[in-house]
Amino acid sequence: MPLPTGGVGASSAPAVVALGGGHGLSASLSALRHLTDRLTAVVTVADDGGSSGRLRRELGGLPPGDLRMALSALCDDSEWGRTWRDVLQHRFSSEGSLHQHATGNLLIATLWELLGDEVAGLDWVGRLLGARGRVLPMAAVPLDIEADVLGLVPGAPDEVRAVRGQVAVASTAGRVAGVRLVPADPPVRPEVVEAIEQADWVVLGPGSWFTSVLPHLMVPGLARALTATSARTCVTLNLAVQPGETDGFSAEAHLEVLAAHAPDLVVDAVVADPVAVADVEALTRVTRSLGAQLLLRTVSVGDGSPRHDALRLAAAYRDVFASGG
């Protein structure tokens, strides 16, 4: 499926900053790389599970997993780039301590120890991959996500309990009412602020709403940069709700929660797939209340699974950028 022609061309490729983490950010990066190489991924650093969580606890540094996935999504589309992407994504299977560690996590952690600088280490991996863009951590220190959750106490559906940790929040059996970060005001790398200042567009989402998308807006230094920049902002809605995090959420509820957590953020465009919108009129109303334009586009793979198609999503972003939001 070739990318439709027209819209943003190579000579007018926009500078784009994409915010998120995990598979959601990989989806937006896989699409955006077709439109520009002036691309910066700003990645959440709150993961506390799996290989990343083990390295974070043992070495005390940033969790590398979401950063690794972002780098892999930006790899050069050549045998060299794809091979090194597969190396980064490879997981060991053993009876020992290496079981399920991702090779890329170990490589990134090694470069961090050798160079003493997280951004420099990520840049080196990007060079190895021939990455079409740059990957930066959301904060300079590892973060914890703490959520207020309803429905965890039998017989008391309105009682609020605090749940801490990205994995715990993402897998909670209750309903997330709100989230916060620990520490509340982490340092932000100057490279992140500079990228946002120089961006033409900021793309927020898709991804785990409470654990990958909203956390960017709760880092004070990052939030200030996002509200001060002249860049336009595009929000990409998810294709399906996520158990625990967004059970029962409508498409428009995602925008309402976003506005509640970041009332000063100006949203210019919202991309949504019709398959994930139960009430188009309600979503249109909420989108307009934010001062944004709604673009309903088929961006899923089309097999019934909640996965974004990179070329379809790229075409949607092309339309967003061409329209000016």
C-alpha positions in Angstrom: 0.0 0.0 0.0 1.9 3.1 -1.2 1.5 6.3 0.8 -0.8 8.7 -1.0 1.0 11.5 -2.7 0.6 15.2 -2.0 0.5 17.0 1.3 3.8 17.3 3.1 6.7 16.8 0.8 10.4 16.2 1.4 11.2 19.9 0.9 8.7 21.0 3.5 9.0 18.1 6.0 7.9 19.4 9.4 9.9 19.1 12.6 7.8 16.7 14.8 8.1 15.7 18.4 6.2 12.5 19.3 5.3 11.9 23.0 4.4 8.5 24.5 5.8 5.1 25.2 5.6 1.4 24.4 3.6 0.1 21.5 1.6 3.3 21.1 4.6 5.5 20.5 6.1 2.9 18.2 2.9 3.1 16.1 3.1 6.9 15.7 6.8 6.8 15.0 6.4 4.1 12.4 3.9 6.4 10.6 5.7 9.7 11.1 9.0 8.4 9.7 7.3 8.2 6.3 6.7 12.0 6.5 9.8 13.5 8.0 13.3 12.7 9.4 13.1 15.8 11.5 11.6 13.6 14.2 12.2 13.4 17.9 10.6 10.9 20.2 10.2 11.9 23.9 9.7 8.6 25.8 8.2 7.9 29.2 10.7 6.5 31.8 8.3 5.0 34.4 8.4 1.3 33.3 9.0 -0.9 36.3 8.3 -4.3 34.9 10.1 -7.0 32.9 13.6 -6.6 31.7 13.4 -2.8 32.1 12.3 -3.0 35.6 15.0 -5.5 36.5 17.7 -3.3 35.1 16.2 -0.2 36.7 16.3 -1.9 40.1 19.7 -3.5 39.7 21.5 -0.5 38.1 19.5 2.4 39.4 19.2 4.1 36.0 16.4 4.9 33.6 14.3 1.9 32.4 15.5 1.4 28.8 12.7 -0.7 27.3 10.4 2.0 25.9 13.4 3.9 24.6 14.6 0.8 22.9 11.2 0.3 21.2 11.2 3.9 20.0 14.7 3.5 18.5 13.6 0.2 16.8 10.6 2.0 15.2 13.0 4.5 13.7 15.6 2.1 12.2 16.8 2.6 8.7 14.8 0.6 6.2 17.7 -1.4 4.9 19.2 -4.9 5.7 21.6 -3.2 8.1 18.9 -1.2 10.0 16.4 -4.1 10.1 19.1 -6.5 11.3 20.1 -4.2 14.2 16.5 -3.6 15.0 16.0 -7.3 15.4 19.1 -7.5 17.6 17.8 -4.8 19.8 14.4 -6.5 20.1 15.7 -10.0 20.7 14.9 -11.5 24.0 16.9 -14.4 25.6 15.2 -17.6 26.6 17.1 -19.4 29.4 16.8 -20.9 32.8 19.0 -18.2 34.3 19.1 -14.5 35.0 19.2 -13.5 31.4 15.8 -15.0 30.7 13.5 -12.5 28.9 16.1 -9.7 29.0 16.1 -7.7 25.7 19.5 -7.4 24.0 18.8 -3.8 23.3 18.1 -3.0 27.0 21.5 -4.5 27.9 23.2 -2.6 25.0 21.7 0.7 26.1 22.5 0.2 29.8 26.1 -0.6 28.7 26.5 2.6 26.8 25.0 4.6 29.7 27.6 3.2 32.0 30.5 3.7 29.5 29.5 7.2 28.5 27.9 8.5 31.7 25.2 10.2 29.7 21.8 8.8 28.7 21.2 11.0 25.7 24.7 10.3 24.3 24.1 6.6 24.7 20.7 6.7 22.9 22.3 8.8 20.1 25.0 6.1 19.7 22.3 3.4 19.3 20.5 5.6 16.9 23.6 5.9 14.7 24.0 2.1 14.8 20.4 1.7 13.5 20.6 4.6 11.0 17.6 5.9 12.9 15.3 8.4 11.1 15.1 10.7 14.1 16.2 11.0 17.7 15.0 9.4 20.9 15.1 11.3 24.2 13.9 10.4 27.7 10.9 12.3 29.2 12.8 13.0 32.4 16.4 12.7 33.5 15.5 10.4 36.4 13.4 7.3 36.6 9.8 7.9 37.6 7.0 6.1 39.4 3.3 6.4 38.5 0.9 6.5 41.3 -2.9 6.3 40.6 -6.1 6.8 42.5 -8.2 3.8 41.8 -11.8 3.1 42.4 -13.5 -0.3 42.9 -10.7 -2.2 44.6 -12.6 -2.6 47.9 -15.4 -5.1 47.8 -18.7 -3.5 48.6 -17.2 0.1 48.4 -17.1 1.0 44.7 -16.5 4.7 45.5 -13.6 4.2 47.9 -10.3 5.4 46.5 -7.1 3.4 46.9 -3.6 4.5 45.8 -1.8 2.1 43.4 1.9 2.7 42.7 4.0 1.5 39.7 3.3 1.5 36.0 2.7 -2.2 35.8 0.4 -2.2 38.8 -1.6 0.8 37.4 -1.8 -0.7 33.9 -3.1 -4.0 35.2 -5.4 -2.8 38.0 -8.7 -4.4 38.4 -10.3 -1.1 39.4 -11.0 2.1 37.6 -8.3 4.7 37.4 -9.6 8.2 38.5 -6.3 10.1 38.2 -2.6 9.7 38.2 0.5 11.6 39.5 4.3 11.2 39.2 6.9 10.4 41.9 9.0 12.6 42.0 6.5 15.3 41.1 9.0 17.7 39.6 11.7 15.7 37.9 14.5 17.3 35.9 14.0 17.5 32.2 16.9 17.3 29.7 17.6 20.5 27.8 17.6 18.5 24.5 13.9 17.8 25.1 12.9 21.4 25.7 14.9 22.5 22.7 13.2 19.9 20.5 9.7 21.1 21.6 10.7 24.7 21.1 11.8 24.1 17.5 9.0 21.7 16.6 6.3 22.5 14.0 4.0 19.7 15.4 3.7 17.8 18.7 2.0 14.4 18.4 0.5 13.0 21.6 -0.7 9.4 21.7 -1.7 6.8 20.9 -0.8 4.6 23.9 -1.7 3.7 27.5 -3.6 6.8 28.4 -2.7 7.0 32.1 0.7 5.4 32.0 2.3 6.5 28.7 0.4 9.6 27.4 -0.7 11.7 30.4 2.6 11.4 32.3 4.3 13.8 29.8 1.8 16.5 30.8 2.5 16.1 34.5 6.2 16.8 34.3 6.3 20.5 35.1 9.3 21.4 32.9 7.8 19.4 30.0 4.4 20.9 30.5 5.8 24.4 30.5 7.6 23.7 27.2 4.5 22.2 25.6 2.3 25.2 26.5 5.0 27.8 25.5 5.9 26.3 22.2 4.5 27.7 18.9 4.1 24.1 17.6 0.7 22.8 16.9 -0.5 19.7 18.8 -2.2 16.6 17.4 -3.8 14.0 19.7 -4.1 10.5 18.3 -6.8 8.5 20.0 -6.5 4.7 20.7 -8.3 2.0 18.8 -9.6 0.3 21.9 -10.0 0.8 25.6 -7.5 -0.8 27.9 -8.6 -3.0 30.8 -8.2 -1.2 34.1 -6.8 2.0 32.7 -9.7 3.1 30.5 -12.5 0.5 30.9 -15.7 2.0 29.8 -14.1 5.2 28.4 -15.6 6.7 25.3 -13.4 8.3 22.7 -14.5 11.8 24.0 -13.7 10.7 27.6 -10.1 10.4 26.7 -10.0 14.0 25.5 -11.9 15.2 28.7 -9.3 13.4 30.9 -6.5 15.0 28.9 -8.0 18.4 29.3 -8.5 17.9 33.0 -4.8 16.9 33.5 -3.5 19.7 31.2 -6.0 22.5 31.0 -3.4 24.9 29.5 -2.5 22.6 26.6 -3.8 23.8 23.2 -4.9 21.0 21.0 -5.2 21.7 17.3 -6.2 18.4 15.8 -7.5 15.0 16.9 -7.1 11.8 14.8 -9.6 9.0 15.5 -10.6 5.8 13.7 -14.3 5.5 13.2 -14.2 1.9 14.5 -13.2 3.3 17.9 -15.9 6.0 18.0 -19.3 5.1 19.3 -20.8 8.6 19.2 -19.3 10.8 16.5 -21.5 13.8 17.5 -20.2 13.6 21.1 -16.6 13.4 20.0 -17.0 16.2 17.6 -18.6 18.4 20.3 -15.7 17.7 22.8 -13.1 18.2 20.1 -14.6 21.6 19.2 -14.8 22.6 22.8 -11.0 22.2 22.9 -10.7 24.4 19.8 -9.4 21.4 17.7 -10.3 19.9 14.4 -11.5 16.3 14.3 -10.1 14.0 11.5 -11.9 10.7 11.3 -9.7 8.4 9.4 -9.3 4.6 9.0 -5.9 4.0 10.6 -6.2 0.4 11.8 -4.8 -2.6 10.1 -8.3 -3.8 9.2 -8.2 -7.3 10.6 -10.3 -6.5 13.7 -7.3 -6.2 16.0 -6.6 -2.9 17.7 -3.4 -2.2 15.8 -2.5 0.9 13.8 -1.4 0.6 10.1 1.7 2.6 9.7 0.9 3.9 6.1 -2.7 4.7 6.9 -1.7 6.6 10.0 1.0 8.4 8.0 -1.7 9.5 5.5 -3.8 10.8 8.4 -0.9 12.7 9.8 -0.1 14.1 6.3 -3.6 15.5 6.2 -3.3 17.0 9.6 0.0 18.7 8.8 -1.3 19.9 5.4 -4.5 21.4 6.9 -2.5 23.2 9.6 -4.7 21.8 12.4 
